[in-house]
Every structure is written in C-alpha cells, then in structure tokens.
Amino acid sequence: MSLFLGVDGGGSKTAFVLLDDGGHVVAEAQTASCYYFDDGIELVGRILTEGVAAVTSRAGAEASDIDQAFLGLPGYGEVSSDLDRLNAIPGEVLGHERYSCDNDMVCGWAGSLGAVDGINVISGTGSMTYGERRGRGHRVGGWSELFGDEGSAYWIAARGLNAFTRMSDGRLARGPLYDLMKARVGITSDLDVIDVVVNEWKGQRALIADLSKTVVDAAGHGDEASATILREASGELVEIVEATRVALGFLDDEVVPVSYSGGMFTADAIRVGFEQALHTLPPAYELRVPMFGPAVGAALYAAKQHGSPLAETALDRLGSR
C-alpha cells in the first residue's frame, strides 16, 4: 500500500490528508494557518511538524512511510528570496526528500477538477485562480489583501466594515448590517470598532476576514449594502476566471471546465451570484461542483507526482466516502 500526504495551507487553517492508493483517506488532521508573513517563515516548520505528527499518529504510521507528499503553502512563490527556505522546511519535517511544494492554489485546482484541464477559482481568506491547459498552468489574482484579493472573504469584510462606518456617519442608510456588525465585533460605541480591529486584533488578516460571515448574514436579512457587496464580489471572481481563460489560450468556442474552492463559496449568495455572472459571458463555461476538497486534491497531486495517479475505481471510492 502506498501512502500520499496532501497539505493544504490556507489563510485560516492548514489541513493534512493521508491517502492510500486504494482511494481511502487513512487519516486527517488540522492545525492553525501556516501563512507566515505576519509571524515569520519559521512558522511554516512549526505548523508542518505539528500537523505531520498528528496525521501520522492517527494513521499508526511514520513520516518515513509516506511515499510522496505535496504541500500547498499560502504565499509560496510571492517572495522569491523565501523559496529556498520554503522548499527545504518539509524535508526537515519529513526526514526525506519525497515531496514537492507549490502555492496552495494547486490544491484547490487538483481537488475541484480532479487535475484535468480547466480553471479553479478560490475565494477564501484571499482569492485567486489557477488553471491548466495542455500541460501549462497559469495563476491570476492573489495580490494580497492590501491591494488585491478581490472577491475574497477579506475583501468582503473590509467593504462590510466600510459600509458600517458609512451607516454610523449617516452617509448610508442604516440596514441590518449596522447592528449585526456591532454585535459581532462586541462594541456599544461605534468608534470602538477602530480599537477592536486595529489595536486588539492588530489588523490580523484571518480575524478581519471572518467578518465576511456578518456581511453574508446581513444580506440574508435584507441589507441592500451587503447584498451589493456580495454581487460585486461574484463579479470580481468571474473577472479573474475570464483573465485566466484568455491567458491559457482557451478558444472562445472551447468549453472550459470551471470549479471553485474556499469558504466563501459555502454562501449561497456567492455561489449563485458567481454562476449567474459566469453565464453572462460569451465563452462556453461548464461550471462543475468540486469533486474533492483542496487537502484531498493535494494528496491526489502527490500521487500524480509519484507517477501513481489513483485509478478510476479508487477515485470513485474516494468520492463516495
């Protein structure tokens, strides 16, 4: 029996999946995010050490038993000077060289589409697309929360906070978002939102992104400003999909498989809005429900890199679990 380790490092958590060649998930584990830009690159080693120990312990295995691992790391490739260190850390944790690293976008693509040609769009803490066509991959988006990540949880949350401040000032009619945001942040005085978000939370990316849930909740309660934010988010996600299609060279009359991953797609308003916006475009897009999650996708990609992609029967078994 061969064992393949998939690691999906997102902006809010890191998921570990140990998969065998028969399509059985042998063990799973979850740790905190390994997004290292706030806490330093050595965070990656600490998180991987914790997660690998947990998942192998639950499987009754050792790291040396893993035939191949693939680690999708948030921020990978975005700082060239960090690549050598990021590529070395998993070897120190696993004790062998049977692994590879890339950006976590590859996990979402491999899981959602089963590693076939097409495009996956991610809307989690951040946002980006990754697609492949005829052996060539391309990424669009993922430019960070400061000046990018359109359509992501952070982007939605930041615009929700802005709408709250406008409602507080009277520049925008007060809707359900106003009271929901105050309750979620835990304030009675409106200006205290600055103290909580800037001073107490210290602008932490994951904490702010979690406020996207409040925007979704407010939209469900009829808040027009929140509904507009979610519609705009869906449009932004479609825009990066279209840019990816063009960059990969898909022809206008070529059917392009598209799928999605990330927490924002659990919201009906985003998923439905994305589908509606996608089908307004002239190219022939085929929207597919994700086959597997990103962590399983990482393990599937590890098997593929090992030269042992899972057989159809194994994929069927994996899909039916």
C-alpha positions as CSV (number, residue, x, y, z in Angstrom):
1,M,0.0,0.0,0.0
2,S,1.3,3.4,-1.0
3,L,0.7,6.5,1.2
4,F,0.3,10.0,-0.1
5,L,0.3,13.1,2.0
6,G,-1.6,16.2,1.0
7,V,-1.2,19.5,2.8
8,D,-3.4,22.4,2.1
9,G,-2.3,25.6,3.8
10,G,-5.0,28.2,3.8
11,G,-5.2,31.7,5.3
12,S,-7.1,30.5,8.3
13,K,-6.1,26.8,8.8
14,T,-3.8,24.1,7.5
15,A,-5.4,20.7,6.5
16,F,-3.5,17.4,6.3
17,V,-4.8,14.3,4.5
18,L,-3.1,10.9,4.3
19,L,-4.5,8.9,1.3
20,D,-3.7,5.4,0.2
21,D,-3.6,4.2,-3.4
22,G,-6.9,2.4,-3.0
23,G,-8.8,5.7,-2.5
24,H,-9.1,5.5,1.3
25,V,-8.5,8.5,3.5
26,V,-6.3,6.9,6.1
27,A,-6.1,9.9,8.4
28,E,-6.8,13.6,8.6
29,A,-5.6,16.5,10.8
30,Q,-5.9,20.2,11.0
31,T,-3.8,23.0,12.5
32,A,-3.6,26.7,12.5
33,S,-2.7,28.6,9.3
34,C,0.9,28.4,8.0
35,Y,0.5,31.9,6.4
36,Y,3.9,33.2,7.6
37,F,4.1,36.8,6.5
38,D,2.9,38.1,9.9
39,D,4.9,35.7,12.2
40,G,8.0,34.8,10.2
41,I,8.9,31.9,7.9
42,E,9.8,29.5,10.8
43,L,6.1,29.3,11.5
44,V,5.8,27.0,8.5
45,G,8.1,24.5,10.1
46,R,6.3,24.6,13.4
47,I,2.9,24.1,11.8
48,L,4.1,21.3,9.5
49,T,5.8,19.5,12.4
50,E,2.6,19.6,14.4
51,G,0.3,18.5,11.5
52,V,2.5,15.7,10.2
53,A,2.9,14.3,13.7
54,A,-0.9,14.4,14.2
55,V,-1.8,12.8,10.9
56,T,0.8,10.0,11.0
57,S,-0.1,9.2,14.6
58,R,-3.8,8.8,13.7
59,A,-2.8,6.5,10.9
60,G,-0.4,4.5,13.0
61,A,2.4,5.4,10.6
62,E,5.7,7.2,10.5
63,A,6.7,10.1,8.2
64,S,9.2,7.7,6.6
65,D,6.2,5.6,5.4
66,I,4.9,8.4,3.2
67,D,5.7,7.6,-0.4
68,Q,5.1,11.2,-1.7
69,A,3.9,14.4,-0.3
70,F,2.6,17.6,-1.8
71,L,2.5,20.8,0.2
72,G,0.4,23.7,-1.0
73,L,1.7,26.7,1.0
74,P,0.0,30.1,1.1
75,G,2.2,32.8,-0.3
76,Y,4.5,30.3,-2.0
77,G,6.2,32.0,-5.0
78,E,5.3,35.5,-3.9
79,V,8.7,36.2,-2.3
80,S,11.5,34.9,-4.4
81,S,14.0,35.1,-1.6
82,D,11.9,32.8,0.5
83,L,11.7,29.9,-2.0
84,D,14.9,28.0,-1.0
85,R,13.9,28.0,2.7
86,L,10.3,27.0,2.0
87,N,11.4,24.2,-0.3
88,A,13.8,22.9,2.5
89,I,11.5,23.0,5.5
90,P,9.3,20.0,4.6
91,G,12.4,17.8,4.2
92,E,13.4,18.7,7.7
93,V,10.0,17.7,9.0
94,L,9.5,14.6,6.9
95,G,13.1,13.3,7.1
96,H,13.2,12.5,3.4
97,E,13.0,14.2,0.0
98,R,9.9,12.6,-1.4
99,Y,7.9,15.8,-1.6
100,S,7.3,19.0,-3.6
101,C,5.9,22.4,-2.8
102,D,3.8,25.0,-4.6
103,N,1.2,27.6,-3.9
104,D,-2.0,26.3,-2.2
105,M,-3.9,27.3,-5.3
106,V,-2.8,24.0,-6.9
107,C,-4.6,22.1,-4.1
108,G,-7.9,23.7,-5.0
109,W,-7.5,23.0,-8.7
110,A,-6.5,19.4,-8.3
111,G,-9.3,18.7,-5.8
112,S,-12.1,20.5,-7.5
113,L,-11.5,19.3,-11.1
114,G,-9.6,16.1,-10.4
115,A,-6.5,17.5,-12.0
116,V,-8.0,17.9,-15.5
117,D,-7.7,20.9,-17.8
118,G,-9.8,23.8,-16.6
119,I,-9.9,26.6,-14.1
120,N,-10.4,26.7,-10.4
121,V,-11.3,29.9,-8.6
122,I,-10.5,30.3,-4.9
123,S,-12.4,32.6,-2.6
124,G,-11.3,32.0,1.0
125,T,-9.4,34.5,3.2
126,G,-7.8,35.6,-0.1
127,S,-8.7,35.0,-3.7
128,M,-7.1,33.8,-6.9
129,T,-7.5,31.4,-9.8
130,Y,-5.3,28.6,-11.1
131,G,-5.9,26.8,-14.3
132,E,-4.1,24.3,-16.6
133,R,-4.5,23.6,-20.3
134,R,-2.3,21.2,-22.2
135,G,0.3,21.0,-19.5
136,R,0.7,24.7,-18.9
137,G,-0.5,26.3,-15.7
138,H,-1.4,29.9,-15.0
139,R,-2.4,32.0,-12.0
140,V,-4.4,35.2,-11.8
141,G,-5.1,37.3,-8.7
142,G,-3.8,36.7,-5.2
143,W,-2.2,40.1,-4.9
144,S,-2.7,40.3,-1.1
145,E,-5.4,42.0,0.9
146,L,-3.7,45.4,0.8
147,F,-4.4,46.0,-2.9
148,G,-5.9,42.8,-4.3
149,D,-7.7,39.6,-3.4
150,E,-10.9,40.9,-4.9
151,G,-14.0,38.8,-4.1
152,S,-12.3,37.2,-1.1
153,A,-13.5,37.0,2.5
154,Y,-11.1,39.7,3.5
155,W,-12.3,41.9,0.6
156,I,-15.9,41.4,1.5
157,A,-15.2,42.0,5.2
158,A,-13.3,45.2,4.6
159,R,-16.2,46.6,2.5
160,G,-18.6,45.5,5.2
161,L,-16.6,47.5,7.7
162,N,-16.6,50.5,5.4
163,A,-20.4,50.2,5.0
164,F,-20.8,50.1,8.7
165,T,-18.8,53.3,9.1
166,R,-20.9,55.0,6.5
167,M,-24.1,53.8,8.2
168,S,-22.7,55.2,11.5
169,D,-22.0,58.6,9.9
170,G,-25.3,58.8,8.1
171,R,-23.7,58.6,4.7
172,L,-25.5,55.4,4.1
173,A,-29.0,54.4,5.3
174,R,-28.7,52.0,8.2
175,G,-29.6,48.5,7.4
176,P,-29.3,45.2,9.4
177,L,-25.6,45.3,8.9
178,Y,-25.2,48.1,11.3
179,D,-26.5,46.2,14.4
180,L,-25.1,42.9,13.3
181,M,-21.6,44.3,12.9
182,K,-21.7,45.9,16.3
183,A,-22.8,42.7,17.9
184,R,-20.2,40.6,16.1
185,V,-17.3,43.0,17.0
186,G,-18.6,43.3,20.5
187,I,-19.0,47.1,20.8
188,T,-21.6,49.6,22.0
189,S,-19.8,52.7,20.9
190,D,-19.4,52.8,17.1
191,L,-15.9,54.3,17.1
192,D,-14.7,51.4,19.3
193,V,-14.6,49.3,16.1
194,I,-11.2,51.0,15.4
195,D,-9.9,49.9,18.8
196,V,-11.0,46.3,18.3
197,V,-9.9,45.9,14.7
198,V,-6.7,47.9,14.7
199,N,-5.5,47.7,18.3
200,E,-7.0,44.5,19.8
201,W,-6.9,42.4,16.6
202,K,-3.9,44.3,15.3
203,G,-5.4,44.1,11.8
204,Q,-4.9,40.3,11.6
205,R,-6.0,39.0,8.3
206,A,-7.9,36.0,9.4
207,L,-9.8,37.8,12.1
208,I,-10.9,40.5,9.7
209,A,-11.8,38.0,7.0
210,D,-14.2,36.3,9.4
211,L,-16.4,39.4,9.4
212,S,-17.4,38.3,5.9
213,K,-19.9,36.0,7.6
214,T,-21.6,39.0,9.1
215,V,-21.9,40.6,5.7
216,V,-23.5,37.4,4.3
217,D,-25.8,37.3,7.4
218,A,-26.8,40.9,6.9
219,A,-27.6,40.3,3.2
220,G,-29.8,37.4,4.2
221,H,-31.7,39.9,6.5
222,G,-32.3,42.2,3.5
223,D,-29.4,44.6,3.9
224,E,-29.0,46.2,0.5
225,A,-25.4,47.4,1.0
226,S,-24.3,43.9,2.0
227,A,-26.2,42.3,-1.0
228,T,-24.4,44.8,-3.3
229,I,-21.0,43.8,-1.8
230,L,-21.7,40.1,-2.5
231,R,-22.8,40.8,-6.0
232,E,-19.7,42.8,-6.7
233,A,-17.6,40.0,-5.1
234,S,-19.1,37.4,-7.5
235,G,-18.4,39.7,-10.5
236,E,-14.8,40.1,-9.4
237,L,-14.3,36.3,-9.2
238,V,-15.7,35.9,-12.7
239,E,-13.4,38.6,-14.0
240,I,-10.3,36.7,-12.8
241,V,-11.6,33.4,-14.3
242,E,-12.0,35.1,-17.6
243,A,-8.5,36.6,-17.4
244,T,-7.2,33.0,-16.7
245,R,-9.1,31.6,-19.7
246,V,-7.6,34.1,-22.1
247,A,-4.1,33.7,-20.7
248,L,-4.2,29.9,-21.0
249,G,-5.3,30.2,-24.7
250,F,-8.7,28.6,-24.4
251,L,-10.6,29.4,-27.6
252,D,-13.9,31.3,-27.5
253,D,-15.8,28.3,-28.7
254,E,-14.0,25.8,-26.4
255,V,-15.8,24.5,-23.4
256,V,-13.9,25.5,-20.3
257,P,-14.5,23.5,-17.1
258,V,-14.6,25.7,-14.1
259,S,-14.9,24.8,-10.4
260,Y,-14.4,26.6,-7.1
261,S,-13.0,26.2,-3.6
262,G,-12.7,28.3,-0.5
263,G,-15.0,29.2,2.4
264,M,-16.9,32.0,0.6
265,F,-18.5,29.5,-1.8
266,T,-20.4,28.0,1.1
267,A,-22.5,31.1,1.0
268,D,-25.4,30.7,-1.4
269,A,-25.2,34.4,-2.4
270,I,-21.7,34.0,-3.7
271,R,-22.1,30.6,-5.3
272,V,-25.3,31.6,-7.1
273,G,-24.1,35.1,-7.9
274,F,-20.9,33.6,-9.4
275,E,-22.8,31.1,-11.6
276,Q,-25.1,33.8,-12.9
277,A,-22.3,36.2,-13.7
278,L,-20.3,33.4,-15.3
279,H,-23.1,32.6,-17.7
280,T,-23.4,36.2,-18.9
281,L,-20.1,35.9,-20.7
282,P,-19.9,34.7,-24.3
283,P,-17.3,31.9,-23.8
284,A,-18.7,28.4,-23.0
285,Y,-18.0,27.8,-19.4
286,E,-19.0,24.5,-17.7
287,L,-19.4,25.0,-14.0
288,R,-18.7,21.9,-12.1
289,V,-19.4,21.1,-8.4
290,P,-16.0,20.4,-6.7
291,M,-15.1,16.7,-6.8
292,F,-12.9,16.9,-3.6
293,G,-11.6,19.4,-1.1
294,P,-8.2,21.0,-1.5
295,A,-6.5,18.8,1.0
296,V,-7.6,15.7,-0.8
297,G,-6.6,17.4,-4.0
298,A,-3.1,17.9,-2.6
299,A,-2.8,14.2,-1.8
300,L,-4.1,13.3,-5.4
301,Y,-1.4,15.6,-6.8
302,A,1.2,13.9,-4.6
303,A,0.1,10.5,-6.1
304,K,0.3,12.0,-9.6
305,Q,3.8,13.3,-9.0
306,H,4.8,9.9,-7.7
307,G,3.9,8.5,-11.0
308,S,1.0,6.6,-9.4
309,P,-2.2,8.6,-10.1
310,L,-5.2,6.9,-8.5
311,A,-7.2,4.5,-10.7
312,E,-10.8,5.3,-11.6
313,T,-12.1,2.8,-9.1
314,A,-10.0,4.4,-6.4
315,L,-11.4,7.9,-7.3
316,D,-14.9,6.5,-7.2
317,R,-14.3,5.0,-3.8
318,L,-12.9,8.3,-2.6
319,G,-15.8,10.3,-4.0
320,S,-18.4,8.0,-2.3
321,R,-17.0,8.2,1.2
